[in-house]
């Protein structure tokens, strides 16, 4: 549950520190005082979108921090993402500066807005004041049913199977409409791959034949140079190796007289060894290098073939093996794609797989629709819609990414009336009550520890408002419920009551919030009942509401 909320320089809030308890809490105040701003600030801390406009005028940044107690699911998420829970809780922080730059933190460690959203979905469920409007949209109705029944995991493979099936269908349709173009392209690729098959260029071959050609074409010069070097080192009248050996022998005799020459001899010894190694190397080289005009002609012919083919395909000679592999892959793909019978078989298999998953999802939706219809119908009786009925119709539709049926909410506002689409028959007040019933029912079926209702009770009043308050308080027995309301009948049911007001500071509007004690709470309920002028009668009514 939410334990504390700290807000700095957010819209018209300068600084607010709030502590929350379990159970049912309400926020009340005059219109425009900033009640919903608190919900917006919390949504931002939970990874919602924000920009520079949320920063209070004249401030450098908006800073929102929310402290939550966490359960096992949230604690596992924290451990998987290297955010250890501290003292059984987690601290979420969001900072947005006046340039629109955003920073997010979990337990003081930098995080992404996506990570905040993932964690936030486990901690808080927010029902906005315009929730009833979204109920008029078919997609929103389907999503709500799937979410209520926990069918999101079953809906994802249906969408993936639909995508795979439609991709194969489009491929088959394109082939049918472009069969001649595909045939021409296939023939072109077959000729190109055939040319490269005959050439059979190997990876690295161009470098090999280039080096061999250079060696063969300069064989005479190489042999002459190597023989000249060998002669100078060991075979001339006075070869280097013999001179060095003789010099070292003379120095050795002198070193017997003066040991200071010994280091010089030690320096010359490696040179003698290296010269001897050079002689071995030159002899070996001369044994391998020979004039081979026939091999030279073969290498030149191979180089010519490689170069001519590379020019034809407009690539570098060394890139011919890669070009061969690429064109062969294209030909293989095109051959598979142009195999109409194979395409049809693959398409049918993908279609069958999609249908199997979609029908399974449809059966699960049918069970969920019946359960939701029964639950909302029961709630409508408590919300002054006696005899009214609610049903979730599953209308067959063309195969789509979401399945084989479209979800449509149906309602009969009174006994004896026919069920008709929600968008066509519900008045504003009825729609608000039905939306509230659905919100309460769907919230009760989730494990989210904190529920927030932002003026979802708009459009209702009187005795219905008292029932709404009782519903929310009942939810508060099992989890934390926060509600922004303008109805005294709802506010009087709360365990904790906050008043939001607006003042002026430095000529600018500033939102203030305070937890109400019993006496102040009577005054606030009386204000909500009677307006700005509070009388003894409204105070008495307020005390009666609170007592009940």
C-alpha positions in Angstrom: 0.0 0.0 0.0 1.0 3.7 -0.4 2.6 4.9 2.9 3.8 8.4 2.0 3.6 10.8 -0.9 6.0 13.8 -1.3 5.3 16.4 -4.0 7.6 19.4 -4.8 6.8 22.1 -7.4 4.2 20.2 -9.3 1.7 22.3 -11.3 0.2 24.5 -8.4 1.7 22.4 -5.6 4.8 23.9 -3.9 5.5 21.3 -1.2 3.2 18.6 0.3 4.0 15.6 2.5 1.2 13.1 3.0 1.0 10.0 5.1 -1.6 7.4 4.3 -3.3 4.6 6.2 -4.9 1.4 5.1 -8.7 1.4 4.4 -10.7 4.0 2.6 -9.4 7.5 2.2 -11.0 10.5 0.4 -9.8 13.8 -1.0 -12.4 16.6 -1.1 -12.3 20.3 -1.8 -13.5 23.1 -4.0 -13.4 22.7 -7.8 -10.0 23.7 -9.1 -8.3 23.3 -5.7 -6.0 20.5 -7.1 -7.7 17.3 -5.9 -6.9 15.4 -9.2 -3.5 17.0 -9.3 -2.5 14.6 -6.5 -3.5 11.6 -8.6 -1.6 13.0 -11.6 1.5 13.4 -9.4 1.2 9.8 -8.2 0.7 8.6 -11.7 3.9 10.4 -12.7 5.8 8.7 -10.0 4.4 5.4 -11.3 5.9 6.0 -14.7 3.3 8.1 -16.4 4.1 10.6 -19.1 5.2 14.1 -18.2 6.8 17.1 -19.7 7.9 20.6 -18.7 4.3 21.8 -18.3 4.0 19.9 -15.0 6.8 22.0 -13.4 5.3 24.8 -11.2 5.9 28.2 -12.7 9.2 29.7 -11.6 10.6 26.4 -10.3 13.5 24.5 -11.7 12.0 21.0 -11.4 9.1 18.9 -10.2 10.0 16.2 -7.8 7.5 13.4 -6.7 8.4 10.6 -4.3 6.1 7.8 -3.3 6.8 5.2 -0.6 5.0 1.8 -0.8 4.9 -1.3 1.3 5.4 -4.2 -1.0 4.1 -7.8 -1.3 5.7 -10.9 -2.6 5.1 -10.2 -6.3 6.6 -6.7 -6.1 9.5 -8.0 -4.0 10.3 -10.6 -6.6 10.2 -7.9 -9.3 12.6 -5.8 -7.3 15.1 -8.7 -6.9 14.9 -9.6 -10.6 15.7 -6.0 -11.6 18.4 -5.5 -8.9 16.3 -3.1 -6.8 16.4 -4.6 -3.3 13.3 -3.9 -1.1 14.2 -1.8 1.9 12.4 -2.3 5.2 9.6 -4.1 3.4 9.0 -1.2 1.1 10.1 0.6 -2.1 10.7 4.2 -2.8 9.7 5.5 -6.3 10.9 8.9 -7.3 10.4 10.9 -10.5 12.0 14.3 -11.4 11.2 16.4 -14.4 13.0 19.7 -15.0 11.7 22.8 -16.7 13.4 21.7 -19.9 11.3 18.5 -20.0 14.1 16.1 -19.1 13.0 13.3 -16.9 14.8 11.1 -14.3 13.4 8.1 -12.5 14.7 6.2 -9.4 13.7 3.0 -7.5 15.2 2.9 -4.0 17.6 5.6 -5.0 18.9 3.7 -8.0 18.4 5.2 -11.5 15.6 3.4 -13.3 13.6 3.9 -16.6 10.1 5.1 -16.9 9.2 1.7 -18.3 10.5 0.0 -15.1 8.4 2.4 -13.0 5.3 1.5 -15.0 6.0 -2.2 -14.6 6.3 -1.9 -10.9 3.5 0.6 -10.7 1.0 -1.8 -12.3 1.7 -4.2 -9.4 1.2 -1.5 -6.7 -1.6 0.8 -7.9 -4.7 0.6 -10.1 -6.1 4.0 -11.1 -9.7 4.4 -12.3 -10.0 7.9 -13.9 -12.9 10.2 -13.9 -13.5 9.6 -17.6 -13.6 5.8 -17.3 -17.3 5.8 -18.2 -16.5 7.4 -21.6 -14.1 4.7 -22.6 -16.8 2.1 -21.9 -18.5 3.3 -25.1 -15.6 2.0 -27.2 -15.7 -1.6 -28.4 -12.0 -2.1 -28.0 -12.1 -0.8 -24.5 -14.9 -3.2 -23.6 -12.9 -6.1 -25.0 -9.8 -5.1 -23.1 -11.7 -4.7 -19.9 -13.3 -8.1 -20.2 -9.9 -9.8 -21.0 -8.2 -7.9 -18.1 -11.0 -8.8 -15.7 -10.8 -12.5 -16.6 -7.0 -12.6 -16.8 -7.0 -13.5 -20.5 -4.2 -11.3 -21.6 -1.8 -14.3 -21.8 -4.2 -16.2 -23.9 -4.8 -13.2 -26.2 -1.2 -12.6 -27.0 -0.6 -15.9 -28.9 -3.8 -15.3 -30.8 -2.5 -12.0 -32.1 0.9 -13.6 -33.0 -0.9 -16.5 -34.9 -3.1 -14.0 -36.7 0.0 -12.0 -37.8 1.8 -15.1 -39.0 -1.3 -16.3 -41.0 -1.9 -12.9 -42.6 1.8 -12.6 -43.6 1.6 -15.9 -45.5 -1.8 -14.9 -47.1 -0.3 -11.6 -48.3 2.7 -13.5 -49.7 0.5 -15.9 -51.6 -1.7 -13.0 -52.9 1.3 -11.0 -54.0 2.6 -14.1 -55.9 -0.7 -14.6 -57.6 -0.8 -11.0 -58.8 2.9 -10.8 -59.7 3.5 -14.3 -61.0 5.2 -13.1 -64.2 7.5 -10.6 -62.4 8.4 -13.4 -59.9 9.3 -15.8 -62.7 11.5 -13.2 -64.5 13.3 -12.5 -61.2 13.8 -16.2 -60.5 15.3 -16.8 -64.0 17.7 -13.9 -63.5 18.8 -15.2 -60.1 19.2 -18.8 -61.5 21.5 -17.4 -64.3 23.6 -15.4 -61.8 23.9 -18.2 -59.3 24.8 -20.6 -62.2 27.6 -18.3 -63.3 29.0 -18.1 -59.7 28.6 -21.9 -59.3 30.9 -22.4 -62.3 33.4 -19.9 -61.0 33.4 -21.5 -57.5 35.3 -18.7 -55.9 36.5 -19.6 -52.4 36.7 -17.2 -49.4 40.1 -15.7 -49.4 41.0 -17.1 -52.8 41.6 -13.7 -54.4 44.3 -12.9 -51.8 45.9 -16.3 -52.3 46.1 -16.1 -56.1 47.3 -12.4 -56.0 50.2 -13.4 -53.7 51.1 -16.4 -55.8 51.0 -14.4 -59.0 53.3 -11.8 -57.5 55.7 -14.5 -56.4 55.7 -16.4 -59.8 56.0 -13.3 -61.9 59.1 -12.2 -60.0 60.6 -15.6 -59.5 63.8 -14.8 -61.4 64.4 -11.6 -59.4 63.7 -13.4 -56.2 66.1 -16.3 -57.0 68.8 -13.8 -58.0 68.4 -11.7 -54.9 68.4 -14.7 -52.5 71.5 -16.2 -54.1 73.3 -12.8 -53.9 72.5 -12.5 -50.2 73.6 -16.1 -49.5 76.9 -15.6 -51.3 77.6 -12.4 -49.4 76.9 -14.1 -46.1 78.6 -17.5 -46.5 79.9 -18.3 -50.1 82.0 -15.3 -51.3 85.8 -15.1 -51.1 85.5 -13.3 -47.8 81.9 -14.0 -46.5 80.4 -12.1 -43.6 80.0 -15.2 -41.5 83.6 -16.2 -41.9 84.9 -12.7 -41.2 82.8 -12.5 -38.0 83.9 -15.9 -36.8 87.6 -15.0 -37.4 87.2 -11.7 -35.6 85.6 -13.4 -32.6 88.4 -15.9 -32.4 91.0 -13.0 -32.3 89.1 -11.2 -29.6 88.8 -14.4 -27.6 92.7 -14.6 -27.5 92.9 -11.0 -26.5 90.3 -11.5 -23.8 92.6 -14.0 -22.2 94.9 -11.0 -21.7 92.2 -8.4 -20.8 88.9 -9.8 -19.6 87.2 -6.4 -20.4 86.8 -7.6 -24.0 84.6 -10.6 -22.9 81.3 -8.5 -23.0 82.2 -7.5 -26.6 82.5 -11.2 -27.6 79.2 -11.9 -25.9 77.5 -9.2 -27.9 78.9 -10.5 -31.2 77.8 -14.1 -30.5 74.1 -13.5 -31.2 75.0 -11.8 -34.5 77.0 -14.8 -35.6 74.0 -17.1 -34.7 71.6 -14.9 -36.6 73.8 -14.9 -39.7 74.0 -18.7 -39.5 70.1 -18.8 -39.3 69.8 -16.5 -42.3 72.0 -18.9 -44.3 69.7 -21.8 -43.4 66.6 -19.7 -44.3 68.0 -18.6 -47.7 69.0 -22.2 -48.6 65.5 -23.4 -47.7 63.9 -20.5 -49.7 66.0 -21.2 -52.8 65.0 -24.9 -52.6 61.4 -24.0 -52.9 61.4 -21.1 -55.4 61.6 -22.1 -59.0 60.7 -20.7 -62.4 57.3 -22.2 -63.4 55.9 -20.5 -66.5 53.0 -23.0 -66.8 51.8 -22.4 -63.3 52.1 -18.6 -63.8 49.8 -18.9 -66.9 47.3 -20.9 -64.8 47.3 -18.3 -62.0 46.9 -15.4 -64.5 44.0 -17.2 -66.1 42.3 -17.6 -62.7 42.9 -14.0 -61.8 41.4 -12.9 -65.1 38.2 -15.1 -64.6 37.8 -13.7 -61.0 38.3 -10.1 -62.1 36.0 -10.4 -65.1 33.2 -12.0 -63.0 33.6 -9.4 -60.3 33.2 -6.6 -62.9 30.1 -8.3 -64.3 28.5 -8.4 -60.9 29.8 -5.0 -59.9 31.6 -6.2 -56.8 35.2 -6.5 -55.7 36.9 -9.8 -56.6 37.4 -10.6 -52.9 33.6 -10.2 -52.3 32.6 -12.8 -54.9 32.0 -15.6 -52.4 29.7 -13.4 -50.3 27.8 -12.3 -53.4 27.4 -16.0 -54.4 26.0 -16.9 -50.9 23.6 -13.9 -50.9 22.2 -14.6 -54.4 21.8 -18.3 -53.6 19.8 -17.4 -50.5 17.6 -15.0 -52.5 17.0 -17.7 -55.1 16.1 -20.3 -52.4 13.7 -17.8 -50.7 12.1 -16.9 -54.0 11.8 -20.6 -55.0 10.1 -21.3 -51.8 7.9 -18.2 -52.1 7.0 -19.1 -55.7 5.9 -22.6 -54.9 2.2 -22.0 -54.9 1.2 -25.4 -53.4 3.7 -25.1 -50.6 2.5 -21.5 -49.9 -1.1 -22.7 -49.8 -0.3 -25.5 -47.4 1.7 -23.2 -45.1 -1.1 -20.6 -45.2 -3.7 -23.2 -44.3 -1.6 -24.5 -41.4 -1.2 -21.0 -40.1 -4.9 -20.4 -40.4 -5.8 -23.6 -38.6 -3.4 -22.7 -35.8 -5.0 -19.3 -35.5 -8.5 -20.7 -35.4 -7.6 -23.2 -32.7 -6.2 -20.5 -30.4 -9.0 -18.0 -31.2 -11.7 -20.5 -30.5 -10.1 -21.4 -27.2 -9.9 -17.7 -26.3 -13.6 -17.3 -27.4 -14.7 -20.1 -25.0 -12.8 -18.4 -22.1 -14.4 -15.1 -23.0 -17.9 -16.6 -23.0 -17.4 -17.9 -19.4 -15.9 -14.5 -18.3 -18.7 -12.6 -20.0 -21.4 -14.6 -18.1 -19.6 -14.0 -14.8 -19.1 -10.3 -15.4 -22.7 -9.8 -16.5 -24.1 -11.5 -13.4 -21.8 -9.4 -11.1 -22.6 -6.1 -12.7 -26.3 -6.8 -12.7 -26.2 -7.5 -9.0 -24.4 -4.2 -8.4 -26.9 -2.3 -10.5 -29.7 -3.3 -8.0 -27.8 -1.5 -5.2 -27.2 1.6 -7.4 -30.9 2.4 -7.8 -31.3 0.5 -11.1 -33.7 -2.1 -9.7 -34.7 -4.7 -12.3 -31.9 -3.5 -14.6 -29.7 -6.0 -16.3 -26.2 -6.0 -17.7 -24.8 -8.5 -20.2 -21.7 -9.0 -22.2 -22.5 -10.0 -25.8 -19.9 -11.7 -27.9 -20.7 -10.8 -31.5 -19.1 -13.0 -34.2 -16.8 -11.0 -36.5 -14.3 -11.6 -39.2 -11.0 -13.1 -38.0 -8.9 -10.4 -36.3 -5.8 -10.1 -34.2 -8.0 -10.1 -31.1 -10.0 -13.2 -32.0 -13.3 -14.2 -33.7 -15.7 -12.1 -31.6 -16.2 -8.5 -30.8 -17.2 -7.7 -27.2 -20.3 -5.5 -26.7 -21.7 -4.4 -23.4 -25.5 -4.6 -23.3 -27.8 -3.0 -20.7 -31.4 -2.8 -19.8 -31.9 0.1 -17.4 -35.2 -1.1 -16.0 -37.2 -4.3 -15.6 -39.0 -5.4 -18.7 -36.9 -3.5 -21.1 -34.8 -5.2 -23.8 -31.0 -5.4 -23.6 -29.5 -2.9 -26.0 -25.9 -1.6 -26.6 -24.6 0.5 -23.7 -23.7 3.4 -26.0 -27.2 3.7 -27.3 -29.4 3.4 -24.2 -27.6 4.6 -21.1 -28.1 8.1 -19.8 -25.2 10.0 -18.3 -26.2 9.1 -14.8 -26.8 5.4 -15.7 -23.5 5.2 -17.5 -21.6 6.6 -14.5 -23.2 4.1 -12.2 -22.5 1.2 -14.5 -19.0 2.3 -14.9 -18.5 2.5 -11.2 -20.0 -0.9 -10.7 -17.6 -2.4 -13.3 -14.7 -0.5 -11.7 -15.5 -1.9 -8.2 -16.1 -5.4 -9.5 -12.9 -5.6 -11.6 -10.9 -4.0 -8.8 -12.2 -6.6 -6.3 -10.9 -9.4 -8.6 -7.3 -8.1 -8.8 -4.5 -8.4 -6.3 -3.4 -4.8 -6.7 -3.0 -3.5 -3.1 -3.9 0.2 -3.8 -7.0 1.3 -5.7 -7.5 4.9 -6.7 -10.9 6.3 -7.9 -10.7 9.8 -9.4 -14.2 11.3 -9.4 -15.7 8.1 -10.8 -18.8 9.0 -8.9 -19.6 12.0 -11.0 -23.1 12.0 -12.4 -24.7 10.3 -9.4 -26.1 11.6 -6.1 -28.7 11.1 -3.4 -29.1 7.6 -2.0 -27.1 6.2 -4.8 -24.1 8.2 -3.6 -24.4 6.6 -0.1 -24.4 3.1 -1.7 -21.3 4.1 -3.7 -19.6 5.1 -0.5 -20.4 1.8 1.1 -19.1 -0.1 -1.9 -15.8 1.8 -1.7 -15.6 1.3 2.0 -16.2 -2.4 1.6 -13.3 -2.5 -0.9 -11.2 -0.7 1.8 -11.6 -3.7 4.1 -9.3 -5.8 1.9 -7.0 -3.1 0.4 -6.2 0.5 0.4 -8.7 2.7 -1.5 -8.1 6.4 -2.3 -10.9 8.4 -3.8 -11.3 11.9 -5.1 -15.0 12.8 -4.6 -17.4 15.7 -4.5 -20.1 13.8 -2.8 -20.6 14.1 1.0 -22.3 10.7 1.1 -19.1 9.1 -0.2 -16.7 11.3 1.8 -18.6 10.5 5.1 -17.8 6.7 4.6 -14.0 7.2 4.6 -11.6 6.1 7.3 -9.3 9.0 6.5 -10.3 12.4 5.1 -8.0 14.9 3.3 -9.1 18.4 2.4 -7.6 20.1 -0.7 -7.7 23.9 -0.8 -6.2 26.6 -3.0 -4.4 29.7 -1.6 -2.3 32.4 -3.0 1.5 32.8 -2.4 3.5 35.5 -4.0 0.6 36.3 -6.3 0.5 32.7 -7.6 -2.1 29.9 -6.8 -0.8 27.2 -4.5 -2.6 24.0 -3.6 -2.7 23.0 0.1 -3.8 19.7 1.7 -4.5 18.7 5.2 -5.7 15.6 7.1 -9.0 16.5 8.9 -9.7 15.8 12.5 -13.3 14.9 13.5 -14.3 18.5 14.1 -12.8 19.8 10.8 -14.3 16.9 9.0 -17.8 17.9 10.1 -17.2 21.4 8.7 -16.0 19.9 5.4 -18.9 17.6 5.0 -21.3 20.5 5.9 -19.6 22.6 3.2 -20.1 19.8 0.7 -23.8 19.6 1.7 -24.7 23.2 1.8 -22.1 25.2 -0.1 -20.1 28.2 1.2 -22.7 29.2 3.8 -22.6 26.6 6.6 -25.5 26.5 8.9 -26.4 24.6 12.0 -28.7 22.4 10.0 -26.0 21.4 7.5 -23.6 20.7 10.4 -26.3 18.5 12.0 -26.8 16.7 8.7 -23.0 16.3 8.4 -22.7 14.7 11.9 -25.6 12.4 11.0 -23.8 11.2 7.8 -20.6 10.6 9.7 -22.4 8.8 12.5 -24.1 6.5 10.0 
